[in-house]
Amino acid sequence: MSAIDLKTKKLMWQVPVGTVKDTGPMGIRMGLPIPIGMPTLGASLSTQSGLLFFAGTQDFYLRAFDSGNGNEIWKARLPVGSQSGPMTYVSPKTGKQYILLTAGGARQSPDRGDYVIAYALPK
């Protein structure tokens, strides 16, 4: 994942995203959580507070990064991989902000089904 300053057109930071934990040759999972970076399948979402969310890697995680420096600050294991970009909404009743994503799809995990998952952001 890369961040580019749109004013200067210079690279601000770049980090590998994804591991070979849930992928490998001939369908054999490697199980190695080494952050080597993997081809991506989804989009990212940034929040006003400086969080950057991404779930489109080939391992089954939703990750949050600090948009200022690219450091991974949180991750959650998903039941299956995600090929979507995260979405966000604010509850009109509580004012709480949520991050949502879909996970699954016939190509990645036909045996496990599809999910819509929501995470509440702390205030």
Backbone as a printed PyTorch tensor [residue, N CA C, xyz], in Angstrom:
tensor([[[  0.8550,  -1.1570,   0.0000],
         [  0.0000,   0.0000,   0.0000],
         [  0.9050,   1.2240,   0.0000]],

        [[  0.5320,   2.2060,  -0.7720],
         [  1.3400,   3.4110,  -0.9060],
         [  0.5010,   4.6530,  -0.6300]],

        [[  1.1350,   5.6590,  -0.0640],
         [  0.4970,   6.9630,   0.1310],
         [  1.3200,   8.0030,  -0.6140]],

        [[  0.6420,   8.7870,  -1.4240],
         [  1.3060,   9.8120,  -2.2260],
         [  0.7380,  11.1700,  -1.8470]],

        [[  1.6090,  12.1260,  -1.6170],
         [  1.1960,  13.5040,  -1.3420],
         [  0.7270,  14.1060,  -2.6660]],

        [[ -0.5380,  14.4560,  -2.7610],
         [ -1.0860,  14.9530,  -4.0220],
         [ -0.5770,  16.3400,  -4.3950]],

        [[ -0.0860,  17.1010,  -3.4300],
         [  0.4680,  18.4210,  -3.7400],
         [  1.8730,  18.3060,  -4.3130]],

        [[  2.7210,  17.4960,  -3.6570],
         [  4.1160,  17.3740,  -4.0930],
         [  4.3340,  16.2250,  -5.0670]],

        [[  3.3520,  15.3240,  -5.1590],
         [  3.4380,  14.1220,  -5.9950],
         [  4.5590,  13.1880,  -5.5450]],

        [[  4.9450,  13.2800,  -4.2820],
         [  6.0090,  12.4260,  -3.7450],
         [  5.4140,  11.3080,  -2.8910]],

        [[  6.1230,  10.1870,  -2.8890],
         [  5.7310,   9.0450,  -2.0760],
         [  5.9430,   9.3820,  -0.6060]],

        [[  4.8790,   9.2800,   0.1960],
         [  4.9810,   9.5640,   1.6340],
         [  5.4100,   8.3160,   2.3990]],

        [[  4.7940,   7.1860,   2.0840],
         [  5.1640,   5.9140,   2.6900],
         [  4.6580,   4.7740,   1.8220]],

        [[  5.2310,   3.6050,   2.0620],
         [  4.8280,   2.4090,   1.3290],
         [  5.0520,   1.2050,   2.2370]],

        [[  4.0420,   0.3430,   2.3730],
         [  4.1540,  -0.8400,   3.2290],
         [  3.5870,  -2.0590,   2.5040]],

        [[  4.1870,  -3.2400,   2.7260],
         [  3.5940,  -4.4580,   2.1740],
         [  2.3290,  -4.8080,   2.9490]],

        [[  1.2950,  -5.2280,   2.2490],
         [  0.0290,  -5.5790,   2.8940],
         [ -0.3240,  -7.0120,   2.5080]],

        [[ -0.5610,  -7.8300,   3.5050],
         [ -0.9570,  -9.2120,   3.2690],
         [  0.1720, -10.1880,   3.5100]],

        [[ -0.2310, -11.4180,   3.8130],
         [  0.7100, -12.4990,   4.0990],
         [  0.3190, -13.7280,   3.2780]],

        [[  1.1310, -14.7720,   3.3710],
         [  0.8160, -16.0350,   2.7010],
         [  0.1330, -17.0090,   3.6590]],

        [[ -0.4120, -16.4870,   4.7500],
         [ -1.0520, -17.3370,   5.7690],
         [ -2.1740, -18.2040,   5.2000]],

        [[ -2.9940, -17.6660,   4.3140],
         [ -4.1630, -18.3830,   3.8110],
         [ -4.0720, -18.7420,   2.3350]],

        [[ -2.8780, -18.7770,   1.7960],
         [ -2.7110, -19.0970,   0.3850],
         [ -1.4440, -19.9290,   0.2060]],

        [[ -1.3110, -20.5310,  -0.9430],
         [ -0.1270, -21.3210,  -1.2420],
         [ -0.3100, -22.0920,  -2.5310]],

        [[  0.7410, -22.7840,  -2.9610],
         [  0.6620, -23.5310,  -4.2170],
         [ -0.3070, -24.7070,  -4.1140]],

        [[ -1.0370, -24.9590,  -5.1750],
         [ -1.9670, -26.0850,  -5.2930],
         [ -2.9900, -26.1240,  -4.1590]],

        [[ -3.3790, -24.9450,  -3.6520],
         [ -4.3930, -24.8670,  -2.6110],
         [ -3.9210, -25.2380,  -1.2180]],

        [[ -2.6250, -25.4370,  -1.0390],
         [ -2.0760, -25.7760,   0.2750],
         [ -1.7060, -24.4790,   0.9840]],

        [[ -2.3760, -24.1970,   2.0790],
         [ -2.1180, -22.9520,   2.8090],
         [ -0.7520, -23.0010,   3.4790]],

        [[ -0.0310, -21.9060,   3.3580],
         [  1.3180, -21.8180,   3.9160],
         [  1.2970, -21.6370,   5.4330]],

        [[  0.3260, -20.8860,   5.9380],
         [  0.2380, -20.6580,   7.3760],
         [  1.2970, -19.7240,   7.9230]],

        [[  1.9750, -18.9960,   7.0510],
         [  3.0500, -18.0990,   7.4860],
         [  2.5540, -16.6610,   7.5160]],

        [[  2.5180, -16.0350,   8.6830],
         [  2.0470, -14.6480,   8.7650],
         [  3.1450, -13.6320,   8.4450]],

        [[  3.9690, -13.9280,   7.4520],
         [  5.0660, -13.0320,   7.0730],
         [  4.4980, -11.9190,   6.1870]],

        [[  4.6770, -10.6400,   6.5640],
         [  4.1020,  -9.5350,   5.7760],
         [  4.9100,  -9.2380,   4.5170]],

        [[  4.7220, -10.0600,   3.4920],
         [  5.4870,  -9.8820,   2.2640],
         [  4.7660,  -9.0140,   1.2450]],

        [[  3.4740,  -8.7840,   1.4620],
         [  2.6770,  -8.0730,   0.4670],
         [  2.1490,  -9.0780,  -0.5400]],

        [[  0.8960,  -8.9350,  -0.8890],
         [  0.2390,  -9.8670,  -1.8030],
         [ -0.5680,  -9.0710,  -2.8210]],

        [[ -0.8700,  -9.6920,  -3.9720],
         [ -1.7840,  -9.0170,  -4.8930],
         [ -3.0920,  -8.7150,  -4.1710]],

        [[ -3.6620,  -7.5740,  -4.4460],
         [ -4.8610,  -7.1560,  -3.7190],
         [ -6.1130,  -7.3000,  -4.5790]],

        [[ -7.2510,  -7.4330,  -3.8940],
         [ -8.5190,  -7.6790,  -4.5680],
         [ -9.5780,  -6.6410,  -4.2360]],

        [[ -9.2950,  -5.6890,  -3.3690],
         [-10.3090,  -4.7380,  -2.9280],
         [ -9.7890,  -3.3180,  -2.9130]],

        [[-10.5510,  -2.4610,  -2.2800],
         [-10.2040,  -1.0480,  -2.1730],
         [-10.0210,  -0.6770,  -0.7110]],

        [[ -9.4970,   0.4970,  -0.4800],
         [ -9.2990,   0.9760,   0.8910],
         [-10.3690,   2.0150,   1.2360]],

        [[-10.4540,   2.3240,   2.5270],
         [-11.3730,   3.3430,   3.0300],
         [-10.6150,   4.1790,   4.0400]],

        [[-10.6680,   5.4950,   3.8960],
         [-10.0260,   6.3650,   4.8840],
         [-11.0960,   7.1250,   5.6590]],

        [[-10.7880,   7.3840,   6.9330],
         [-11.7170,   8.1180,   7.7900],
         [-11.1480,   9.4960,   8.0920]],

        [[-11.9970,  10.3840,   8.5400],
         [-11.5850,  11.7420,   8.8810],
         [-10.5570,  11.7450,  10.0120]],

        [[-10.5940,  10.7290,  10.8610],
         [ -9.6750,  10.6630,  12.0020],
         [ -8.2900,  10.1360,  11.6320]],

        [[ -8.0610,   9.8090,  10.3590],
         [ -6.7360,   9.3710,   9.9330],
         [ -6.5380,   7.8680,   9.9190]],

        [[ -7.6210,   7.1090,   9.9750],
         [ -7.5170,   5.6570,   9.8590],
         [ -7.7130,   5.2510,   8.4100]],

        [[ -6.9990,   4.2260,   8.0000],
         [ -7.1030,   3.6870,   6.6530],
         [ -7.4050,   2.2010,   6.7900]],

        [[ -8.5490,   1.7530,   6.2770],
         [ -8.9730,   0.3570,   6.3980],
         [ -8.7910,  -0.3560,   5.0700]],

        [[ -8.3540,  -1.6280,   5.1570],
         [ -8.1570,  -2.4290,   3.9510],
         [ -8.3760,  -3.8990,   4.2740]],

        [[ -9.1150,  -4.5980,   3.4020],
         [ -9.3800,  -6.0190,   3.6240],
         [ -9.1620,  -6.8610,   2.3740]],

        [[ -8.7310,  -6.2920,   1.2930],
         [ -8.6580,  -7.0180,   0.0280],
         [ -7.3840,  -7.7870,  -0.2170]],

        [[ -6.7850,  -8.3550,   0.8290],
         [ -5.5940,  -9.1780,   0.6460],
         [ -5.9990, -10.6420,   0.5650]],

        [[ -5.0490, -11.5090,   0.2860],
         [ -5.3610, -12.9250,   0.1540],
         [ -5.3350, -13.6600,   1.4890]],

        [[ -4.9830, -12.9720,   2.5610],
         [ -5.1940, -13.5550,   3.8830],
         [ -6.4890, -12.9620,   4.4390]],

        [[ -7.0380, -13.5580,   5.4500],
         [ -8.4040, -13.2360,   5.8680],
         [ -8.4200, -12.2120,   6.9950]],

        [[ -7.9910, -10.9750,   6.7070],
         [ -7.9480,  -9.9280,   7.7270],
         [ -8.5310,  -8.6200,   7.2090]],

        [[ -9.1670,  -7.8860,   8.1160],
         [ -9.4440,  -6.4640,   7.9320],
         [ -8.3820,  -5.7530,   8.7480]],

        [[ -7.6710,  -4.8140,   8.1270],
         [ -6.5990,  -4.0980,   8.8080],
         [ -6.8990,  -2.6080,   8.8580]],

        [[ -6.4110,  -1.9730,   9.9240],
         [ -6.4730,  -0.5160,  10.0430],
         [ -5.0450,   0.0010,  10.1160]],

        [[ -4.7730,   1.0410,   9.3580],
         [ -3.4550,   1.6610,   9.3050],
         [ -3.5550,   3.1170,   9.7260]],

        [[ -2.4590,   3.6430,  10.2180],
         [ -2.3280,   5.0760,  10.4680],
         [ -2.0190,   5.7150,   9.1190]],

        [[ -2.8910,   6.5870,   8.6330],
         [ -2.6870,   7.1700,   7.3050],
         [ -1.5010,   8.1270,   7.2500]],

        [[ -0.9970,   8.5360,   8.3950],
         [  0.1550,   9.4290,   8.4120],
         [  1.4850,   8.7400,   8.1740]],

        [[  1.5920,   7.4480,   8.5830],
         [  2.8830,   6.7730,   8.4480],
         [  2.7860,   5.3410,   7.9180]],

        [[  1.5790,   4.8070,   7.7500],
         [  1.4090,   3.4620,   7.2050],
         [  1.5320,   2.3410,   8.2150]],

        [[  1.7010,   2.6650,   9.4900],
         [  1.8110,   1.6130,  10.5010],
         [  0.4750,   0.9020,  10.6800]],

        [[  0.5230,  -0.4300,  10.7370],
         [ -0.6800,  -1.2050,  11.0370],
         [ -0.9790,  -1.0470,  12.5190]],

        [[ -2.1850,  -0.5900,  12.8350],
         [ -2.5110,  -0.3500,  14.2450],
         [ -3.5830,  -1.3000,  14.7780]],

        [[ -4.2300,  -2.0520,  13.8890],
         [ -5.2640,  -2.9860,  14.3220],
         [ -5.5510,  -3.9460,  13.1850]],

        [[ -5.9370,  -5.1800,  13.5320],
         [ -6.4320,  -6.1050,  12.5160],
         [ -7.3980,  -7.0790,  13.1630]],

        [[ -8.3350,  -7.5690,  12.3590],
         [ -9.3270,  -8.5390,  12.8180],
         [ -9.3940,  -9.6710,  11.8060]],

        [[ -9.4220, -10.8810,  12.3070],
         [ -9.5200, -12.0670,  11.4620],
         [-10.9440, -12.1820,  10.9200]],

        [[-11.0520, -12.4470,   9.6280],
         [-12.3450, -12.6370,   8.9740],
         [-12.5950, -14.1340,   8.7850]],

        [[-13.8500, -14.5580,   8.6830],
         [-14.1200, -15.9840,   8.4840],
         [-13.6700, -16.4860,   7.1160]],

        [[-13.6350, -15.6000,   6.1440],
         [-13.1700, -15.8860,   4.7830],
         [-12.5460, -14.6060,   4.2440]],

        [[-11.9370, -14.6860,   3.0710],
         [-11.3280, -13.5080,   2.4810],
         [-12.3630, -12.5100,   1.9780]],

        [[-11.9090, -11.2820,   1.7720],
         [-12.7850, -10.2200,   1.2840],
         [-12.2560,  -9.6860,  -0.0350]],

        [[-13.1550,  -9.4330,  -0.9530],
         [-12.7890,  -8.8290,  -2.2300],
         [-13.4200,  -7.4590,  -2.3890]],

        [[-13.9490,  -6.9230,  -1.3070],
         [-14.6540,  -5.6440,  -1.3920],
         [-13.8810,  -4.5420,  -0.6920]],

        [[-14.2600,  -3.3280,  -0.9900],
         [-13.7530,  -2.1970,  -0.2380],
         [-14.6260,  -1.9870,   0.9840]],

        [[-14.0430,  -1.6820,   2.1330],
         [-14.8550,  -1.4110,   3.3180],
         [-15.7560,  -0.1970,   3.0960]],

        [[-16.8630,  -0.1660,   3.8280],
         [-17.8120,   0.9470,   3.7810],
         [-17.9690,   1.4800,   5.1970]],

        [[-18.5120,   2.6730,   5.3390],
         [-18.7200,   3.2290,   6.6680],
         [-20.0760,   3.9120,   6.7470]],

        [[-20.6170,   3.9430,   7.9470],
         [-21.8240,   4.7380,   8.1970],
         [-21.8520,   5.1490,   9.6590]],

        [[-22.5960,   6.2070,   9.9310],
         [-22.7910,   6.6990,  11.2940],
         [-24.2490,   6.4690,  11.6530]],

        [[-24.4770,   5.8150,  12.7810],
         [-25.8410,   5.5440,  13.2350],
         [-26.5310,   6.8520,  13.5980]],

        [[-27.7070,   7.1230,  13.0270],
         [-28.4250,   8.3450,  13.3890],
         [-28.9510,   8.3010,  14.8260]],

        [[-29.1020,   7.1030,  15.3860],
         [-29.6010,   6.9810,  16.7620],
         [-28.5110,   7.2130,  17.7980]],

        [[-27.3390,   6.6090,  17.5740],
         [-26.2820,   6.6500,  18.5970],
         [-25.1270,   7.5760,  18.2480]],

        [[-24.9830,   7.9370,  16.9750],
         [-23.8450,   8.7390,  16.5440],
         [-22.5660,   7.9260,  16.4060]],

        [[-22.6390,   6.6300,  16.6230],
         [-21.4670,   5.7530,  16.5350],
         [-21.1590,   5.4450,  15.0730]],

        [[-19.8590,   5.4290,  14.7300],
         [-19.4360,   5.1210,  13.3690],
         [-19.0790,   3.6440,  13.2610]],

        [[-19.4870,   3.0390,  12.1460],
         [-19.2370,   1.6240,  11.8910],
         [-18.4690,   1.4520,  10.5860]],

        [[-17.6310,   0.4190,  10.5500],
         [-16.9620,  -0.0140,   9.3280],
         [-17.6040,  -1.3400,   8.9410]],

        [[-18.0430,  -1.4520,   7.6940],
         [-18.6770,  -2.6720,   7.2000],
         [-17.9060,  -3.2070,   6.0110]],

        [[-17.9580,  -4.5170,   5.8350],
         [-17.3940,  -5.1050,   4.6410],
         [-18.0970,  -6.4080,   4.3450]],

        [[-17.9870,  -6.8300,   3.1010],
         [-18.4800,  -8.1500,   2.7330],
         [-17.2770,  -9.0670,   2.6200]],

        [[-17.4660, -10.3140,   2.9880],
         [-16.4040, -11.3150,   2.8950],
         [-17.0020, -12.5640,   2.2810]],

        [[-16.2160, -13.2340,   1.4830],
         [-16.6740, -14.4660,   0.8520],
         [-16.7140, -14.3230,  -0.6460]],

        [[-17.5440, -15.0960,  -1.2570],
         [-17.6260, -15.1230,  -2.7080],
         [-17.2790, -16.5170,  -3.2040]],

        [[-17.9350, -16.9390,  -4.2220],
         [-17.7670, -18.3060,  -4.7120],
         [-16.3320, -18.6130,  -5.1140]],

        [[-15.6200, -17.6350,  -5.6220],
         [-14.2650, -17.9040,  -6.0870],
         [-13.3240, -18.2360,  -4.9390]],

        [[-13.4510, -17.5370,  -3.8260],
         [-12.5180, -17.7260,  -2.7200],
         [-12.9400, -18.7940,  -1.7380]],

        [[-14.2080, -18.9120,  -1.4620],
         [-14.6200, -19.8010,  -0.3750],
         [-16.0390, -20.3170,  -0.5650]],

        [[-16.2790, -21.0960,  -1.5950],
         [-17.6500, -21.5580,  -1.8180],
         [-18.1710, -22.4400,  -0.6850]],

        [[-17.2730, -23.0440,   0.0710],
         [-17.6830, -23.9400,   1.1520],
         [-18.1080, -23.2060,   2.4150]],

        [[-17.7940, -21.9200,   2.5470],
         [-18.0700, -21.2050,   3.7860],
         [-19.1340, -20.1290,   3.6700]],

        [[-19.5350, -19.7850,   2.4770],
         [-20.5990, -18.7970,   2.3390],
         [-20.1080, -17.3600,   2.3250]],

        [[-21.0620, -16.4560,   2.4010],
         [-20.7890, -15.0270,   2.3240],
         [-21.2320, -14.3430,   3.6140]],

        [[-20.5860, -13.2240,   3.9290],
         [-20.8380, -12.5100,   5.1750],
         [-20.9000, -11.0090,   4.9210]],

        [[-21.6810, -10.3250,   5.7360],
         [-21.6060,  -8.8750,   5.8790],
         [-21.2280,  -8.6500,   7.3360]],

        [[-20.0960,  -7.9860,   7.5720],
         [-19.5360,  -7.8500,   8.9200],
         [-19.4030,  -6.3700,   9.2490]],

        [[-19.7560,  -5.9980,  10.4710],
         [-19.6570,  -4.6030,  10.9190],
         [-18.7970,  -4.5250,  12.1710]],

        [[-17.9700,  -3.4930,  12.2330],
         [-17.1410,  -3.1940,  13.4020],
         [-17.4460,  -1.7690,  13.8420]],

        [[-17.6370,  -1.5670,  15.1320],
         [-17.8810,  -0.2270,  15.6680],
         [-16.5490,   0.4370,  15.9780]],

        [[-16.4030,   1.6870,  15.5720],
         [-15.2050,   2.4440,  15.9180],
         [-15.3620,   3.0190,  17.3220]],

        [[-14.2640,   3.0930,  18.0730],
         [-14.3620,   3.7520,  19.3810],
         [-14.6000,   5.2400,  19.1790]],

        [[-15.2320,   5.8670,  20.1270],
         [-15.4950,   7.3160,  20.0080],
         [-14.2430,   8.1050,  20.2520]]])
